[in-house]
């Protein structure tokens, strides 16, 4: 009988503890809304190999009698910041306003390799002979940035040369002739 | 025996009733003498938070953006016996993303500052290291004991949300909405 009484007391004590051991939380969670925005970015700037905006000097000449003038080579860089919309890629195109008669201006591109940049730089076509109509130099450009230091960016290897046979007679000596090449980054694969 | 049981039950119900009267605004001190009870309340100042990358200069990346407008206010009470068992604090604040997705190519981190001291008192715990927010609960403050933070607009644990570009090729322009749920337990 005493054992039963003891067990009853223990049970009641348990019930008592249950009633008095309480965890109350009337408002223990809340929410915080965040709106995050990423703008489209579409920026391009042409610089020379020292990283400043300046003309690239190309010169055609020859020191060997009987040979055509040649040697008009140089390089510049297109520095870019790009953030694309969903499913979009971009391309970088080039065209010129005019070049001296009897000559051609070719460009070959190299995608950025500097550790100052990152992202999807796309790819480049083979050598393109420029004209007054914009042509693709780099395609498949996604979200990326090239960096802003000297030699950061899409490298543009310029080659100015006498045209193929048939137009050499049109070449005339000139100094300080300026050609403006327009680089454009635009939507499109 | 019946009288004994009746007394115990009435005492228990009485304590339960008195305890329930403690409902209050998060951040205020809790008045309780219950040795076995735990109470906790949490709220924030509910700011509108916008984390938007600025347009960079040409050749440069978008850069990290942060917001520190959110303050968590809590009230916490741990009865005497719980304090005996958990002398280093008992409660914790956790955070998790409960709707929406972080923009691709970015990470959203969260860190809490120590509780402000102007209107607070008690065992306010310690902030955890910064966390990268996911859909799983992660601690941002631990070791909370009996305490209150104050109820002023800038009282409490100041939270800093940081959006950072981490995989540039995956970044896509757009607007993204995320809900972060903060829990005190």
Interface residues (C-beta under 8 A of the other chain):
Chain A: X5 X8 X9 X12 X13 X15 X16 X17 X18 X19 X20 X21 X22 X23 X24 X25 X26 X27 X28 X29 X30 X31 X32 X33 X34 X35 X36 X37 X38 X39 X40 X41 X43 X44 X45 X79 X80 X81 X83 X84 X85 X86 X117 X118 X119 X120 X142 X143 X144 X145 X146 X147 X148 X152 X153
Chain B: X1 X4 X5 X8 X9 X11 X12 X13 X15 X16 X19 X20 X22 X23 X26 X34 X35 X36 X37 X38 X39 X40 X41 X42 X43 X44 X46 X48 X49 X50 X51 X52 X53 X54 X55 X56 X57 X58 X59 X60 X61 X62 X67 X70 X98 X102 X103 X105 X106 X108 X159 X161 X163 X168 X169 X170 X171 X172 X173 X174 X175 X176 X177 X178 X179 X180 X181 X182 X183 X184 X185
